[in-house]
Amino acid sequence: MARVLFVAPMDAERREVVTRKASGAFEPVVLDDLPAEKRGDALATADVVVSMGFPREFPLDFREKARKVRMIQSLVAGVDHLPFERF
């Protein structure tokens, strides 16, 4: 089952939708719900990252930490602002 890491802000409505849609399809992980010491592990085990696409959501060492990531989903239109050099 794919592990989907949400680094985008997640309000109650988004969380409810993700919980409903995830059932048996993927394992959702919300970065904001994790203590700081577990966030590196979350990046290391993620298959997919869902973000707003802003550089602050991707650490400078993203490429080294997130070796399993195969897809990055931006929730906003356009991708010019994505920090491609970190991927």
OpenMM code with the backbone's topology and positions (N, CA, C; nanometers):
from openmm import Vec3, app, unit

residues = "MET ALA ARG VAL LEU PHE VAL ALA PRO MET ASP ALA GLU ARG ARG GLU VAL VAL THR ARG LYS ALA SER GLY ALA PHE GLU PRO VAL VAL LEU ASP ASP LEU PRO ALA GLU LYS ARG GLY ASP ALA LEU ALA THR ALA ASP VAL VAL VAL SER MET GLY PHE PRO ARG GLU PHE PRO LEU ASP PHE ARG GLU LYS ALA ARG LYS VAL ARG MET ILE GLN SER LEU VAL ALA GLY VAL ASP HIS LEU PRO PHE GLU ARG PHE".split()
positions = [
    Vec3(0.0847, -0.1173, 0.0000),
    Vec3(0.0000, 0.0000, 0.0000),
    Vec3(0.0894, 0.1239, 0.0000),
    Vec3(0.0570, 0.2190, -0.0841),
    Vec3(0.1359, 0.3420, -0.0947),
    Vec3(0.1217, 0.4262, 0.0316),
    Vec3(0.2328, 0.4834, 0.0718),
    Vec3(0.2332, 0.5745, 0.1867),
    Vec3(0.2366, 0.7165, 0.1317),
    Vec3(0.1323, 0.7940, 0.1624),
    Vec3(0.1172, 0.9293, 0.1092),
    Vec3(0.1413, 1.0291, 0.2216),
    Vec3(0.2437, 1.1109, 0.2041),
    Vec3(0.2813, 1.2107, 0.3045),
    Vec3(0.2254, 1.3462, 0.2647),
    Vec3(0.1425, 1.4017, 0.3502),
    Vec3(0.0828, 1.5332, 0.3270),
    Vec3(0.1672, 1.6374, 0.3998),
    Vec3(0.2399, 1.7186, 0.3228),
    Vec3(0.3190, 1.8265, 0.3818),
    Vec3(0.2448, 1.9591, 0.3698),
    Vec3(0.1334, 1.9584, 0.2989),
    Vec3(0.0476, 2.0765, 0.2846),
    Vec3(-0.0333, 2.0949, 0.4127),
    Vec3(-0.0728, 2.2180, 0.4433),
    Vec3(-0.1604, 2.2399, 0.5585),
    Vec3(-0.2904, 2.1610, 0.5415),
    Vec3(-0.3357, 2.0978, 0.6491),
    Vec3(-0.4546, 2.0127, 0.6435),
    Vec3(-0.5577, 2.0607, 0.7454),
    Vec3(-0.6629, 2.1268, 0.6968),
    Vec3(-0.7705, 2.1662, 0.7870),
    Vec3(-0.8616, 2.0452, 0.8114),
    Vec3(-0.9621, 2.0614, 0.8957),
    Vec3(-1.0500, 1.9506, 0.9333),
    Vec3(-1.1218, 1.8905, 0.8128),
    Vec3(-1.1660, 1.9748, 0.7216),
    Vec3(-1.2373, 1.9240, 0.6038),
    Vec3(-1.1457, 1.8379, 0.5168),
    Vec3(-1.0254, 1.8835, 0.4915),
    Vec3(-0.9295, 1.8044, 0.4118),
    Vec3(-0.8966, 1.6723, 0.4800),
    Vec3(-0.8772, 1.6778, 0.6106),
    Vec3(-0.8458, 1.5555, 0.6847),
    Vec3(-0.9589, 1.4537, 0.6736),
    Vec3(-1.0808, 1.5009, 0.6822),
    Vec3(-1.1965, 1.4110, 0.6732),
    Vec3(-1.2034, 1.3459, 0.5359),
    Vec3(-1.1814, 1.4230, 0.4313),
    Vec3(-1.1840, 1.3697, 0.2949),
    Vec3(-1.0715, 1.2680, 0.2762),
    Vec3(-0.9523, 1.3004, 0.3214),
    Vec3(-0.8389, 1.2085, 0.3073),
    Vec3(-0.8663, 1.0784, 0.3820),
    Vec3(-0.9169, 1.0874, 0.5026),
    Vec3(-0.9474, 0.9678, 0.5813),
    Vec3(-1.0491, 0.8804, 0.5089),
    Vec3(-1.1509, 0.9423, 0.4549),
    Vec3(-1.2554, 0.8680, 0.3832),
    Vec3(-1.2001, 0.8015, 0.2575),
    Vec3(-1.1221, 0.8744, 0.1803),
    Vec3(-1.0694, 0.8232, 0.0532),
    Vec3(-0.9569, 0.7216, 0.0734),
    Vec3(-0.8846, 0.7315, 0.1825),
    Vec3(-0.7678, 0.6460, 0.2048),
    Vec3(-0.8037, 0.5018, 0.2370),
    Vec3(-0.9190, 0.4792, 0.2899),
    Vec3(-0.9582, 0.3477, 0.3392),
    Vec3(-0.9237, 0.2352, 0.2416),
    Vec3(-0.8179, 0.1616, 0.2752),
    Vec3(-0.7761, 0.0485, 0.1942),
    Vec3(-0.7018, 0.0837, 0.0666),
    Vec3(-0.6929, 0.2125, 0.0332),
    Vec3(-0.6291, 0.2541, -0.0921),
    Vec3(-0.4858, 0.3029, -0.0708),
    Vec3(-0.4639, 0.3753, 0.0378),
    Vec3(-0.3305, 0.4262, 0.0686),
    Vec3(-0.3229, 0.4588, 0.2166),
    Vec3(-0.2008, 0.4720, 0.2659),
    Vec3(-0.1779, 0.5069, 0.4060),
    Vec3(-0.1434, 0.6551, 0.4147),
    Vec3(-0.2350, 0.7368, 0.4692),
    Vec3(-0.2057, 0.8800, 0.4793),
    Vec3(-0.1218, 0.9119, 0.6036),
    Vec3(-0.0252, 1.0026, 0.5858),
    Vec3(0.0563, 1.0518, 0.6965),
    Vec3(0.0595, 1.2036, 0.6838),
    Vec3(0.0216, 1.2735, 0.7904),
    Vec3(0.0211, 1.4199, 0.7898),
    Vec3(0.1443, 1.4674, 0.8671),
    Vec3(0.2332, 1.5359, 0.7975),
    Vec3(0.3599, 1.5779, 0.8575),
    Vec3(0.3388, 1.6613, 0.9837),
    Vec3(0.2409, 1.7505, 0.9824),
    Vec3(0.2160, 1.8364, 1.0987),
    Vec3(0.1750, 1.7576, 1.2229),
    Vec3(0.1276, 1.6344, 1.2056),
    Vec3(0.0856, 1.5523, 1.3194),
    Vec3(0.2022, 1.4808, 1.3870),
    Vec3(0.3184, 1.4843, 1.3241),
    Vec3(0.4335, 1.4099, 1.3745),
    Vec3(0.5266, 1.4990, 1.4558),
    Vec3(0.5865, 1.4422, 1.5616),
    Vec3(0.6878, 1.5190, 1.6339),
    Vec3(0.8098, 1.5401, 1.5441),
    Vec3(0.8849, 1.6428, 1.5698),
    Vec3(0.9998, 1.6798, 1.4861),
    Vec3(1.0955, 1.5634, 1.4639),
    Vec3(1.1175, 1.4819, 1.5661),
    Vec3(1.2140, 1.3722, 1.5525),
    Vec3(1.1663, 1.2595, 1.4608),
    Vec3(1.0381, 1.2571, 1.4260),
    Vec3(0.9852, 1.1519, 1.3367),
    Vec3(0.9643, 1.2001, 1.1934),
    Vec3(0.9847, 1.3260, 1.1681),
    Vec3(0.9576, 1.3806, 1.0344),
    Vec3(1.0559, 1.3296, 0.9294),
    Vec3(1.1798, 1.3099, 0.9656),
    Vec3(1.2773, 1.2542, 0.8720),
    Vec3(1.2386, 1.1135, 0.8292),
    Vec3(1.1906, 1.0331, 0.9248),
    Vec3(1.1447, 0.8978, 0.8929),
    Vec3(1.0238, 0.9015, 0.8004),
    Vec3(0.9366, 0.9990, 0.8198),
    Vec3(0.8182, 1.0105, 0.7338),
    Vec3(0.8595, 1.0377, 0.5898),
    Vec3(0.9582, 1.1232, 0.5704),
    Vec3(1.0089, 1.1496, 0.4350),
    Vec3(1.0748, 1.0252, 0.3765),
    Vec3(1.1490, 0.9533, 0.4584),
    Vec3(1.2223, 0.8357, 0.4110),
    Vec3(1.1304, 0.7219, 0.3693),
    Vec3(1.0099, 0.7165, 0.4245),
    Vec3(0.9193, 0.6049, 0.3954),
    Vec3(0.8038, 0.6430, 0.3035),
    Vec3(0.7981, 0.7676, 0.2602),
    Vec3(0.6874, 0.8130, 0.1743),
    Vec3(0.7071, 0.7681, 0.0299),
    Vec3(0.5968, 0.7279, -0.0330),
    Vec3(0.5953, 0.6962, -0.1759),
    Vec3(0.5487, 0.8168, -0.2569),
    Vec3(0.4601, 0.8954, -0.1956),
    Vec3(0.3999, 1.0124, -0.2603),
    Vec3(0.4043, 1.1278, -0.1612),
    Vec3(0.4281, 1.2491, -0.2107),
    Vec3(0.4226, 1.3692, -0.1275),
    Vec3(0.3175, 1.4623, -0.1863),
    Vec3(0.2252, 1.5077, -0.1009),
    Vec3(0.1225, 1.6032, -0.1414),
    Vec3(0.1556, 1.7357, -0.0749),
    Vec3(0.1698, 1.8404, -0.1560),
    Vec3(0.2134, 1.9700, -0.1043),
    Vec3(0.1386, 2.0838, -0.1727),
    Vec3(0.1623, 2.2022, -0.1216),
    Vec3(0.1163, 2.3214, -0.1921),
    Vec3(0.2212, 2.3592, -0.2962),
    Vec3(0.3386, 2.2992, -0.2843),
    Vec3(0.4452, 2.3204, -0.3816),
    Vec3(0.5440, 2.4288, -0.3456),
    Vec3(0.5345, 2.4821, -0.2253),
    Vec3(0.6237, 2.5908, -0.1867),
    Vec3(0.7565, 2.5366, -0.1346),
    Vec3(0.8661, 2.6049, -0.1629),
    Vec3(0.9980, 2.5570, -0.1203),
    Vec3(1.0072, 2.5245, 0.0285),
    Vec3(0.9381, 2.5989, 0.1135),
    Vec3(0.9481, 2.5739, 0.2579),
    Vec3(0.8984, 2.4337, 0.2957),
    Vec3(0.8213, 2.3696, 0.2086),
    Vec3(0.7697, 2.2351, 0.2369),
    Vec3(0.8709, 2.1249, 0.2042),
    Vec3(0.9788, 2.1618, 0.1386),
    Vec3(1.0790, 2.0643, 0.0964),
    Vec3(1.2146, 2.1028, 0.1551),
    Vec3(1.2663, 2.0236, 0.2501),
    Vec3(1.3966, 2.0576, 0.3079),
    Vec3(1.5067, 2.0554, 0.2018),
    Vec3(1.6140, 2.1245, 0.2284),
    Vec3(1.7256, 2.1298, 0.1336),
    Vec3(1.7792, 1.9906, 0.1002),
    Vec3(1.7697, 1.8982, 0.1953),
    Vec3(1.8187, 1.7614, 0.1732),
    Vec3(1.7058, 1.6648, 0.1363),
    Vec3(1.5987, 1.7171, 0.0781),
    Vec3(1.4830, 1.6352, 0.0397),
    Vec3(1.5250, 1.5158, -0.0458),
    Vec3(1.6087, 1.5383, -0.1440),
    Vec3(1.6509, 1.4312, -0.2361),
    Vec3(1.7162, 1.3154, -0.1597),
    Vec3(1.7966, 1.3464, -0.0603),
    Vec3(1.8636, 1.2423, 0.0171),
    Vec3(1.7675, 1.1734, 0.1142),
    Vec3(1.6779, 1.2498, 0.1746),
    Vec3(1.5862, 1.1939, 0.2738),
    Vec3(1.4706, 1.1164, 0.2113),
    Vec3(1.4240, 1.1588, 0.0960),
    Vec3(1.3006, 1.1040, 0.0380),
    Vec3(1.3294, 1.0165, -0.0838),
    Vec3(1.4171, 0.9213, -0.0690),
    Vec3(1.4596, 0.8375, -0.1825),
    Vec3(1.3486, 0.7493, -0.2387),
    Vec3(1.2467, 0.7165, -0.1606),
    Vec3(1.1375, 0.6309, -0.2084),
    Vec3(1.0307, 0.7080, -0.2861),
    Vec3(1.0285, 0.8393, -0.2728),
    Vec3(0.9222, 0.9197, -0.3351),
    Vec3(0.9255, 0.9040, -0.4865),
    Vec3(0.8081, 0.8706, -0.5416),
    Vec3(0.7946, 0.8524, -0.6862),
    Vec3(0.7001, 0.9541, -0.7490),
    Vec3(0.6294, 1.0287, -0.6648),
    Vec3(0.5373, 1.1294, -0.7174),
    Vec3(0.5246, 1.2436, -0.6175),
    Vec3(0.5224, 1.3654, -0.6701),
    Vec3(0.4974, 1.4846, -0.5895),
    Vec3(0.3757, 1.5524, -0.6495),
    Vec3(0.2720, 1.5694, -0.5671),
    Vec3(0.1479, 1.6319, -0.6116),
    Vec3(0.1394, 1.7722, -0.5530),
    Vec3(0.1225, 1.8704, -0.6391),
    Vec3(0.1018, 2.0077, -0.5943),
    Vec3(-0.0476, 2.0370, -0.5982),
    Vec3(-0.0996, 2.0966, -0.4920),
    Vec3(-0.2423, 2.1260, -0.4837),
    Vec3(-0.2798, 2.2599, -0.5456),
    Vec3(-0.1826, 2.3333, -0.5939),
    Vec3(-0.2110, 2.4627, -0.6557),
    Vec3(-0.1796, 2.4560, -0.8048),
    Vec3(-0.2391, 2.5469, -0.8786),
    Vec3(-0.2165, 2.5518, -1.0235),
    Vec3(-0.0751, 2.6008, -1.0530),
    Vec3(-0.0145, 2.5414, -1.1526),
    Vec3(0.1203, 2.5814, -1.1916),
    Vec3(0.2253, 2.5173, -1.1039),
    Vec3(0.3435, 2.5000, -1.1605),
    Vec3(0.4519, 2.4381, -1.0844),
    Vec3(0.5817, 2.5180, -1.0930),
    Vec3(0.5748, 2.6388, -1.1443),
    Vec3(0.6958, 2.7204, -1.1581),
    Vec3(0.7639, 2.7477, -1.0243),
    Vec3(0.6872, 2.7464, -0.9171),
    Vec3(0.7412, 2.7784, -0.7854),
    Vec3(0.8010, 2.6564, -0.7140),
    Vec3(0.7868, 2.5368, -0.7712),
    Vec3(0.8429, 2.4174, -0.7080),
    Vec3(0.9962, 2.4229, -0.7076),
    Vec3(1.0586, 2.3788, -0.5992),
    Vec3(1.2052, 2.3798, -0.5924),
    Vec3(1.2639, 2.2547, -0.6600),
    Vec3(1.2591, 2.2505, -0.7920),
    Vec3(1.3010, 2.1320, -0.8675),
    Vec3(1.4437, 2.0883, -0.8355),
    Vec3(1.5294, 2.1813, -0.7994),
    Vec3(1.6683, 2.1460, -0.7691),
    Vec3(1.6788, 2.0556, -0.6464),
    Vec3(1.5736, 2.0485, -0.5659),
    Vec3(1.5747, 1.9632, -0.4466),
    Vec3(1.5251, 1.8219, -0.4756),
    Vec3(1.4710, 1.8013, -0.5950),
    Vec3(1.4172, 1.6696, -0.6292),
    Vec3(1.5229, 1.5902, -0.7010),
] * unit.nanometer
topology = app.Topology()
chain = topology.addChain("A")
for resn in residues:
    res = topology.addResidue(resn, chain)
    for name in ("N", "CA", "C"):
        topology.addAtom(name, app.Element.getBySymbol(name[0]), res)
